[in-house]
Amino acid sequence: MVAQRTVFGWVLSGQVSGVDDHKGGCQLLCLGDIHESALRRLWSLEGVGVTDVTTGDESDVMTTFESTVERSADGRYVVKLPWKEGAVDLLQDNRASAEKRLTGLGRKLERDPDLRARYDGALCEMEGAGVITEVPVEELVTQNPTFYLPHRPVVKESSTSTKVRPVFDASARGPNGVSLNDCLEVGPCLLPNLLEVLLRFRRWPFAVTADITKAFLQVGLSVEDQDTHRFLWDCDGRVRVMKSQRVIFGVSSSPFLLSATIRHHLSLYPDSPAIREMRENFYVDDLLSGADSESEASALLSEAQRVMKDAHMVLTKCRSNSPLLFDKAQGVFGESEHVKVLGVIWNPTDDLFAFQGVSLPDDIVPTKRVVLSFVARMFDPLGFISPFVMTLKSLFQELWQLGLHWDDPLPESCRETFARWLSGLAVLKELRVPRRYSPSAWRDGHGAELLAFSDASPKGYGATVYIRVPLEDGSFHVSLVMAKSRVAPVKKLSLPRLELLGCLIAARLVVFVTCAPVEVTCVPLVVMCTELVVM
């Protein structure tokens, strides 16, 4: 056996004693590591709302979209794929490889007849709704670019709508190594800042959330581009050549096409509170909004449903902390006690944010890889549990400094720290954070103050921002707006310098919160506190 370092990592090759040479077996084993760039992307998530975000100039893609989007006879929007210059000529027919992928899918489904029945049922439902259609025999050969998308079923039992759905692989390579995604522009990001949406969502006494049913499938695809969305379906023993007539999830340009379509549709309506809320707070297919009174929230929801229905998009799974809105919806509202709003768990009944714990199976040995996986799974955009996550980040940095390999067992001291952290997950499940900044109506937020606190220790530094809102009785209501924390750099810095880094984050948080258009006049008050110990 020979070990050789390649661009793919360490590769083992060679002859193994005891193997029958007549069988002609051959195997390639790649042992990869987690690249430093992947870790940089993970840590960059902490900078959301703190560091500046730069975007490239992709105005040409948007201009082309605006000049080509149109509506069909039934009023549905129809869009064209944003091809890269000259890339459409590189796309080659890949039916042979798609047939091989279909054979593999067939073997998988043969082992699970129930999954096959549910998967075929999902495809039949899509065909009945006009999302997909069979390609006529006379149109199998066409002048249009042709590409076949391998597909597989994805099961999500927690879904309240479609529990089994097809996922298409637009990154599959053609004969020349070029995929459909390689030929398409991703397009500019038209999504609002996720943190800004959550910050605005918290200002309303009466909150409303909703999402578009099968949003991508509600946007039509131009006829000349549909042949690039072909796929093979083994239906009742016959292989059918199908094509999608709608935009599908899995193609690199689909998120842009959906967001651009919604933006274009809303631009056709005169300005109103509901239209402004939809322009600012639609994140992909999720709408997070609200109002100062139940009547205003009800009117906003009704107008939003009417506007989106005109684009053949149905707003459903509507939820609110208002029982009155629930009754008016007549079954439209979801009945789950806890729902996710942009990854954050919200209990509409009690109007509180909650947190789910993560568990470690008993048979898994804690390693550096396991610790990193827990760090990545603790999604906390507003920083409500920063002290809790900070402990694990500090532990991971310590493991990195010890030079442990990814699958080496943790040293005894680190294992005890990790065990104590895991035991704290039970407490985390009991944590509740009020969604609203203030129990009273927000109005213009006159007199509200932002108070920022920062501190540092040898292990790390961080900052928090609170909002203090005056109430009618002369008292004040204080709420945590957001927090950010960072592990101290491996290169040792003096404590005063770490304190200054904490002040820098505090200043940036204040600027970010005040610049987020929340229709409030705030007086920022930055305070530096000391003796905050990071455990």
C-alpha positions as CSV (number, residue, x, y, z in Angstrom):
1,M,0.0,0.0,0.0
2,V,1.2,3.5,-0.9
3,A,0.0,6.8,0.6
4,Q,0.3,9.8,-1.7
5,R,-0.6,13.4,-1.1
6,T,-2.8,14.9,-3.9
7,V,-5.0,17.9,-4.5
8,F,-7.8,15.8,-3.1
9,G,-6.0,14.9,0.1
10,W,-4.2,11.7,1.0
11,V,-4.9,8.8,-1.4
12,L,-4.2,5.2,-0.6
13,S,-3.4,2.8,-3.4
14,G,-1.7,-0.5,-4.1
15,Q,-2.3,-4.2,-3.7
16,V,-3.7,-5.7,-0.6
17,S,-2.5,-9.2,0.3
18,G,-5.1,-11.9,0.4
19,V,-7.3,-10.4,-2.3
20,D,-8.1,-12.6,-5.3
21,D,-6.5,-11.0,-8.3
22,H,-9.0,-12.7,-10.7
23,K,-11.8,-10.6,-9.3
24,G,-10.2,-7.4,-10.7
25,G,-11.4,-5.2,-7.9
26,C,-10.2,-1.6,-7.7
27,Q,-10.9,1.0,-5.0
28,L,-9.8,4.6,-4.3
29,L,-10.0,5.9,-0.8
30,C,-9.6,9.7,-0.2
31,L,-9.0,10.8,3.4
32,G,-9.8,14.5,3.4
33,D,-9.5,17.1,6.0
34,I,-11.5,20.2,6.8
35,H,-9.9,23.0,4.9
36,E,-9.0,26.3,6.5
37,S,-11.2,28.2,4.0
38,A,-14.2,26.2,5.3
39,L,-13.4,27.3,8.8
40,R,-13.1,30.9,7.6
41,R,-16.6,30.7,6.1
42,L,-17.9,29.4,9.4
43,W,-16.3,32.2,11.5
44,S,-17.5,34.8,8.9
45,L,-21.0,34.0,9.9
46,E,-20.3,35.7,13.2
47,G,-19.7,38.9,11.3
48,V,-23.3,39.2,10.1
49,G,-24.4,42.7,11.2
50,V,-21.0,43.6,12.4
51,T,-18.7,43.7,9.4
52,D,-19.4,45.5,6.1
53,V,-20.9,43.5,3.3
54,T,-19.7,44.3,-0.3
55,T,-21.6,43.3,-3.4
56,G,-20.4,43.1,-6.9
57,D,-21.9,44.9,-9.9
58,E,-24.3,42.5,-11.5
59,S,-26.7,45.1,-12.8
60,D,-26.6,43.6,-16.3
61,V,-28.3,40.4,-15.1
62,M,-31.1,42.4,-13.4
63,T,-31.5,44.6,-16.5
64,T,-31.8,41.5,-18.7
65,F,-34.4,40.0,-16.3
66,E,-36.5,43.2,-16.3
67,S,-36.5,43.3,-20.1
68,T,-37.5,39.6,-20.6
69,V,-39.9,38.8,-17.7
70,E,-43.5,38.5,-19.0
71,R,-46.9,37.1,-18.0
72,S,-48.6,34.2,-19.6
73,A,-52.3,34.2,-20.6
74,D,-53.3,33.0,-17.2
75,G,-51.4,35.8,-15.4
76,R,-48.4,33.6,-14.3
77,Y,-45.0,35.2,-14.5
78,V,-42.6,33.6,-17.1
79,V,-38.9,34.1,-16.9
80,K,-35.8,33.2,-18.9
81,L,-32.6,31.6,-17.5
82,P,-29.8,34.1,-17.1
83,W,-27.2,32.5,-19.3
84,K,-23.5,33.4,-19.1
85,E,-22.2,34.9,-22.3
86,G,-21.5,32.0,-24.8
87,A,-22.2,29.3,-22.1
88,V,-25.3,28.0,-23.8
89,D,-23.2,26.6,-26.6
90,L,-21.1,24.6,-24.1
91,L,-24.1,22.7,-22.7
92,Q,-24.2,19.1,-24.1
93,D,-26.9,16.4,-24.0
94,N,-26.1,14.2,-21.0
95,R,-28.9,11.6,-21.3
96,A,-26.5,8.7,-21.0
97,S,-25.3,9.7,-17.6
98,A,-28.8,10.6,-16.5
99,E,-29.9,7.0,-17.4
100,K,-27.1,5.6,-15.2
101,R,-28.3,7.8,-12.3
102,L,-31.9,6.7,-12.9
103,T,-30.7,3.1,-12.7
104,G,-29.1,3.8,-9.3
105,L,-32.3,5.5,-8.1
106,G,-34.4,2.6,-9.2
107,R,-32.3,0.2,-7.1
108,K,-32.7,2.4,-4.1
109,L,-36.5,2.6,-4.5
110,E,-36.8,-1.1,-5.0
111,R,-35.5,-1.6,-1.5
112,D,-38.2,0.8,-0.1
113,P,-41.6,0.2,-1.9
114,D,-43.3,2.7,0.3
115,L,-40.9,5.5,-0.6
116,R,-41.3,4.6,-4.3
117,A,-45.1,4.9,-4.0
118,R,-44.8,8.3,-2.2
119,Y,-42.2,9.6,-4.6
120,D,-44.2,8.6,-7.7
121,G,-47.2,10.2,-6.0
122,A,-45.3,13.5,-5.6
123,L,-44.3,13.5,-9.3
124,C,-47.8,12.6,-10.4
125,E,-49.1,15.6,-8.3
126,M,-46.6,17.9,-10.0
127,E,-47.7,16.6,-13.4
128,G,-51.3,17.1,-12.6
129,A,-50.6,20.7,-11.5
130,G,-48.8,21.4,-14.8
131,V,-45.4,21.9,-13.1
132,I,-43.9,19.1,-15.2
133,T,-45.0,17.5,-18.5
134,E,-43.9,14.7,-20.7
135,V,-41.8,15.6,-23.8
136,P,-43.6,14.4,-27.0
137,V,-41.7,12.0,-29.1
138,E,-41.5,14.4,-32.0
139,E,-39.9,17.0,-29.8
140,L,-37.2,14.8,-28.3
141,V,-34.8,16.2,-30.9
142,T,-34.8,19.9,-30.8
143,Q,-32.7,22.9,-31.7
144,N,-33.0,24.2,-28.1
145,P,-30.2,23.4,-25.6
146,T,-31.0,20.1,-23.9
147,F,-29.9,18.8,-20.5
148,Y,-31.1,16.1,-18.2
149,L,-31.2,16.7,-14.5
150,P,-30.7,13.6,-12.2
151,H,-33.1,13.6,-9.3
152,R,-33.8,11.8,-6.0
153,P,-36.4,11.9,-3.3
154,V,-35.9,13.9,-0.1
155,V,-38.1,13.0,2.9
156,K,-39.0,15.6,5.4
157,E,-41.6,14.2,7.8
158,S,-41.8,17.4,9.8
159,S,-43.2,19.3,6.8
160,T,-46.8,20.2,7.0
161,S,-47.3,20.2,3.3
162,T,-45.1,18.0,1.1
163,K,-43.3,15.3,3.0
164,V,-41.6,13.7,0.0
165,R,-40.4,15.9,-2.8
166,P,-37.9,15.5,-5.7
167,V,-34.6,17.3,-5.6
168,F,-32.8,17.9,-9.0
169,D,-29.1,18.0,-9.4
170,A,-28.2,20.9,-11.7
171,S,-24.5,20.4,-10.9
172,A,-24.4,17.1,-12.7
173,R,-21.7,17.1,-15.5
174,G,-22.3,16.6,-19.1
175,P,-20.0,14.7,-21.5
176,N,-17.6,17.7,-21.6
177,G,-17.6,18.2,-17.8
178,V,-19.9,21.2,-18.0
179,S,-23.1,21.3,-15.8
180,L,-26.2,23.5,-16.1
181,N,-25.1,25.5,-13.1
182,D,-21.8,26.2,-14.7
183,C,-23.6,28.0,-17.6
184,L,-25.9,30.2,-15.5
185,E,-25.4,33.5,-13.7
186,V,-26.2,33.3,-10.0
187,G,-27.5,36.8,-10.2
188,P,-27.3,39.6,-7.6
189,C,-28.5,38.9,-4.1
190,L,-31.9,40.6,-3.8
191,L,-32.6,39.3,-0.3
192,P,-32.8,41.8,2.6
193,N,-30.4,41.4,5.5
194,L,-31.6,38.5,7.6
195,L,-30.8,40.3,10.9
196,E,-32.6,43.4,9.8
197,V,-35.7,41.4,9.0
198,L,-35.6,39.8,12.5
199,L,-35.0,43.2,14.2
200,R,-38.0,44.7,12.4
201,F,-40.1,41.7,13.2
202,R,-39.6,42.3,16.9
203,R,-41.0,45.8,16.9
204,W,-44.6,44.9,16.4
205,P,-47.1,44.1,19.2
206,F,-49.0,41.9,16.8
207,A,-46.8,39.8,14.6
208,V,-47.7,38.0,11.4
209,T,-45.7,35.4,9.5
210,A,-46.5,33.5,6.2
211,D,-44.8,31.8,3.4
212,I,-45.5,31.1,-0.3
213,T,-46.7,27.6,-1.1
214,K,-44.1,25.9,-3.3
215,A,-42.7,29.3,-4.2
216,F,-40.2,28.3,-6.9
217,L,-42.8,26.2,-8.7
218,Q,-45.1,29.2,-9.1
219,V,-42.8,31.0,-11.6
220,G,-43.0,29.8,-15.2
221,L,-40.0,29.0,-17.3
222,S,-39.7,30.1,-20.9
223,V,-40.4,27.5,-23.5
224,E,-36.9,27.7,-25.1
225,D,-35.3,27.0,-21.7
226,Q,-37.5,24.1,-20.6
227,D,-35.5,21.5,-22.4
228,T,-32.5,22.2,-20.1
229,H,-34.8,21.1,-17.3
230,R,-35.5,17.6,-18.6
231,F,-35.4,14.5,-16.5
232,L,-36.1,10.8,-16.7
233,W,-38.9,9.1,-14.7
234,D,-39.3,5.4,-14.4
235,C,-43.1,5.3,-14.1
236,D,-44.9,1.9,-14.0
237,G,-42.0,0.2,-15.8
238,R,-41.7,2.8,-18.6
239,V,-39.0,5.5,-18.7
240,R,-40.7,8.8,-19.5
241,V,-38.8,11.8,-20.7
242,M,-40.2,14.8,-18.6
243,K,-39.4,18.5,-18.5
244,S,-40.1,21.1,-15.9
245,Q,-42.2,24.1,-17.0
246,R,-41.4,26.0,-13.9
247,V,-38.4,27.3,-12.0
248,I,-37.1,24.5,-9.8
249,F,-35.0,24.5,-6.6
250,G,-31.5,23.2,-7.1
251,V,-30.6,25.4,-10.1
252,S,-28.1,28.1,-9.1
253,S,-30.2,30.9,-10.7
254,S,-33.5,29.9,-9.1
255,P,-33.2,32.0,-5.9
256,F,-32.5,35.1,-7.9
257,L,-35.3,34.5,-10.4
258,L,-37.8,34.0,-7.5
259,S,-36.7,37.2,-5.6
260,A,-36.5,39.2,-8.8
261,T,-40.1,38.1,-9.8
262,I,-41.5,39.1,-6.4
263,R,-39.7,42.4,-6.5
264,H,-40.9,43.1,-10.0
265,H,-44.5,42.2,-9.1
266,L,-44.5,44.5,-6.0
267,S,-43.1,47.4,-8.1
268,L,-46.4,47.4,-10.0
269,Y,-48.4,48.4,-7.0
270,P,-48.8,51.8,-5.5
271,D,-47.0,52.5,-2.2
272,S,-48.8,51.4,0.9
273,P,-47.8,50.1,4.4
274,A,-48.4,46.5,3.3
275,I,-46.4,46.9,0.1
276,R,-43.5,48.5,2.0
277,E,-43.5,45.6,4.5
278,M,-43.5,43.1,1.7
279,R,-40.6,44.8,-0.1
280,E,-38.5,45.0,3.0
281,N,-39.4,41.8,4.8
282,F,-39.8,39.0,2.2
283,Y,-36.9,36.7,2.8
284,V,-37.0,34.2,-0.1
285,D,-40.6,32.9,0.4
286,D,-41.0,33.9,4.0
287,L,-42.8,37.1,5.1
288,L,-42.2,38.4,8.6
289,S,-44.3,41.5,9.5
290,G,-46.9,42.8,11.9
291,A,-48.7,45.9,13.1
292,D,-49.6,48.0,16.1
293,S,-53.2,46.7,16.3
294,E,-55.0,43.6,15.4
295,S,-57.1,45.4,12.8
296,E,-54.0,46.8,11.1
297,A,-52.4,43.3,11.1
298,S,-55.5,41.7,9.7
299,A,-55.7,44.3,6.9
300,L,-52.0,43.9,6.1
301,L,-52.4,40.1,5.9
302,S,-55.4,40.4,3.7
303,E,-53.7,42.8,1.3
304,A,-50.6,40.7,1.2
305,Q,-52.6,37.6,0.3
306,R,-54.5,39.5,-2.4
307,V,-51.3,40.9,-4.0
308,M,-49.5,37.6,-4.0
309,K,-52.5,35.8,-5.4
310,D,-52.4,38.1,-8.4
311,A,-48.9,36.6,-9.1
312,H,-50.2,33.0,-8.7
313,M,-48.5,32.8,-5.3
314,V,-50.5,31.7,-2.3
315,L,-49.5,32.9,1.1
316,T,-50.2,30.1,3.6
317,K,-48.9,28.7,6.9
318,C,-49.9,32.1,8.4
319,R,-49.2,32.5,12.1
320,S,-49.7,35.2,14.6
321,N,-49.7,35.9,18.3
322,S,-53.2,37.3,17.9
323,P,-56.1,34.9,18.6
324,L,-58.4,37.3,16.7
325,L,-56.3,36.9,13.5
326,F,-56.3,33.1,14.0
327,D,-60.1,33.0,14.1
328,K,-60.4,35.3,11.0
329,A,-58.0,33.1,9.0
330,Q,-60.5,30.2,9.2
331,G,-57.9,27.4,9.2
332,V,-55.2,29.1,7.2
333,F,-53.0,29.5,10.2
334,G,-50.7,26.8,11.2
335,E,-51.4,25.1,14.5
336,S,-47.9,24.1,15.5
337,E,-46.9,25.4,19.0
338,H,-43.4,26.2,17.8
339,V,-42.5,27.4,14.4
340,K,-39.2,28.5,12.8
341,V,-38.9,32.1,11.5
342,L,-35.7,32.4,9.5
343,G,-34.1,29.6,11.6
344,V,-35.2,31.1,14.9
345,I,-37.8,29.1,16.9
346,W,-40.9,31.2,17.8
347,N,-43.8,30.3,20.0
348,P,-46.7,32.4,18.6
349,T,-49.0,31.5,21.5
350,D,-46.7,32.9,24.2
351,D,-45.0,35.2,21.8
352,L,-41.5,34.0,22.9
353,F,-38.3,32.9,21.1
354,A,-37.2,29.5,22.3
355,F,-34.2,27.2,21.6
356,Q,-33.8,23.6,20.8
357,G,-31.0,21.6,22.2
358,V,-28.8,19.2,20.3
359,S,-27.8,15.8,21.7
360,L,-24.7,13.6,21.4
361,P,-25.4,9.9,20.8
362,D,-24.0,7.7,23.6
363,D,-21.7,5.7,21.2
364,I,-19.9,8.7,19.8
365,V,-16.5,9.6,21.2
366,P,-16.0,13.4,21.6
367,T,-13.4,14.6,19.2
368,K,-12.4,18.0,17.6
369,R,-14.6,17.2,14.7
370,V,-17.6,16.6,17.0
371,V,-17.0,19.9,18.8
372,L,-16.8,21.8,15.5
373,S,-20.1,20.2,14.4
374,F,-21.8,21.4,17.6
375,V,-20.4,24.9,17.0
376,A,-21.8,25.0,13.5
377,R,-25.2,23.7,14.6
378,M,-25.8,26.5,17.2
379,F,-27.6,28.9,15.0
380,D,-28.1,32.1,17.0
381,P,-28.2,35.2,14.6
382,L,-29.3,37.7,17.3
383,G,-26.8,36.4,19.9
384,F,-29.3,35.5,22.6
385,I,-27.2,32.6,23.7
386,S,-23.7,34.1,23.0
387,P,-22.3,33.2,26.5
388,F,-23.3,29.6,26.0
389,V,-21.9,29.3,22.5
390,M,-18.8,31.3,23.5
391,T,-17.7,28.5,25.9
392,L,-17.7,26.0,23.0
393,K,-15.8,28.3,20.7
394,S,-13.2,28.8,23.3
395,L,-12.9,25.0,23.8
396,F,-12.5,24.5,20.0
397,Q,-9.7,27.1,19.9
398,E,-8.0,25.3,22.7
399,L,-8.2,22.0,20.8
400,W,-6.7,23.7,17.8
401,Q,-3.8,25.0,19.8
402,L,-3.1,21.5,21.2
403,G,-2.6,20.3,17.6
404,L,-5.1,17.4,17.9
405,H,-6.2,15.6,14.8
406,W,-9.8,15.7,13.8
407,D,-10.7,12.3,15.2
408,D,-8.4,12.1,18.2
409,P,-10.3,11.7,21.5
410,L,-10.4,14.9,23.6
411,P,-7.9,15.2,26.6
412,E,-9.5,14.6,30.0
413,S,-9.7,18.3,30.9
414,C,-11.3,19.2,27.6
415,R,-13.7,16.2,27.8
416,E,-14.9,17.5,31.2
417,T,-15.5,21.0,29.8
418,F,-17.4,19.5,26.9
419,A,-19.5,17.3,29.2
420,R,-20.5,20.3,31.3
421,W,-21.4,22.2,28.2
422,L,-23.6,19.3,27.0
423,S,-25.4,19.2,30.4
424,G,-26.2,22.9,29.9
425,L,-28.3,22.0,26.8
426,A,-31.1,21.0,29.1
427,V,-31.2,24.4,30.6
428,L,-31.0,26.0,27.2
429,K,-34.3,24.3,26.2
430,E,-36.0,26.2,29.1
431,L,-34.7,29.6,28.0
432,R,-37.3,32.0,26.6
433,V,-36.8,35.5,25.1
434,P,-39.7,37.9,24.5
435,R,-40.2,38.6,20.8
436,R,-41.4,42.2,21.4
437,Y,-39.2,45.1,22.3
438,S,-42.0,46.7,24.2
439,P,-45.4,45.5,25.5
440,S,-47.1,48.7,24.2
441,A,-47.6,49.9,20.7
442,W,-44.4,50.9,18.9
443,R,-45.7,53.9,16.9
444,D,-42.6,56.0,16.1
445,G,-40.5,54.8,19.0
446,H,-40.1,58.4,20.3
447,G,-37.9,58.6,23.4
448,A,-36.4,55.1,23.0
449,E,-32.7,54.7,23.8
450,L,-30.1,52.2,22.8
451,L,-27.7,51.1,25.4
452,A,-24.5,49.2,24.3
453,F,-22.2,47.4,26.7
454,S,-18.9,45.8,25.8
455,D,-16.2,44.0,27.7
456,A,-13.3,41.6,27.2
457,S,-11.2,39.0,29.0
458,P,-8.1,37.0,27.9
459,K,-10.5,34.4,26.4
460,G,-12.6,36.7,24.3
461,Y,-14.6,39.9,23.9
462,G,-18.1,40.9,23.0
463,A,-20.9,43.5,23.1
464,T,-24.6,43.7,23.7
465,V,-27.2,46.3,22.7
466,Y,-30.4,46.9,24.7
467,I,-33.3,49.1,24.0
468,R,-35.1,51.1,26.7
469,V,-38.6,52.2,25.8
470,P,-40.6,54.6,27.9
471,L,-44.1,53.4,28.9
472,E,-47.2,55.5,29.5
473,D,-47.0,55.2,33.3
474,G,-43.6,56.8,33.3
475,S,-41.6,53.5,33.8
476,F,-39.3,51.9,31.2
477,H,-39.2,48.5,29.5
478,V,-35.8,47.1,28.6
479,S,-35.1,44.4,26.0
480,L,-32.1,42.8,24.6
481,V,-31.8,43.7,20.9
482,M,-28.7,41.6,19.9
483,A,-25.3,40.6,21.0
484,K,-22.0,39.5,19.4
485,S,-19.0,37.7,20.8
486,R,-15.6,36.7,19.5
487,V,-12.9,34.4,20.8
488,A,-9.6,36.2,21.5
489,P,-7.1,35.8,18.7
490,V,-4.5,33.0,19.0
491,K,-1.8,35.6,18.8
492,K,-1.8,37.1,22.3
493,L,-3.2,40.6,22.6
494,S,-3.1,42.9,25.7
495,L,-6.3,43.2,27.7
496,P,-6.6,46.9,26.9
497,R,-6.5,46.1,23.2
498,L,-9.2,43.4,23.6
499,E,-11.3,46.0,25.5
500,L,-11.0,48.3,22.5
501,L,-12.0,45.5,20.1
502,G,-15.1,45.0,22.3
503,C,-15.8,48.8,22.1
504,L,-15.5,48.5,18.3
505,I,-18.1,45.7,18.1
506,A,-20.4,47.7,20.3
507,A,-20.1,50.8,18.1
508,R,-20.7,48.7,15.0
509,L,-23.8,47.1,16.6
510,V,-25.2,50.5,17.5
511,V,-24.7,51.7,13.9
512,F,-26.2,48.5,12.5
513,V,-29.3,48.6,14.7
514,T,-29.9,52.4,14.1
515,C,-29.4,52.0,10.4
516,A,-31.8,49.2,10.1
517,P,-35.1,50.9,9.0
518,V,-37.2,50.2,12.0
519,E,-39.0,53.6,12.0
520,V,-37.7,54.6,15.4
521,T,-35.8,57.6,16.7
522,C,-33.2,56.3,19.1
523,V,-30.6,58.1,21.2
524,P,-27.6,55.8,21.3
525,L,-25.8,55.6,24.6
526,V,-22.6,53.6,24.5
527,V,-21.3,52.3,27.9
528,M,-18.2,50.3,28.5
529,C,-18.5,47.9,31.5
530,T,-15.6,46.0,33.0
531,E,-15.0,42.8,35.0
532,L,-17.1,40.7,32.7
533,V,-15.6,37.2,33.0
534,V,-15.9,34.7,30.1
535,M,-16.1,31.3,31.7
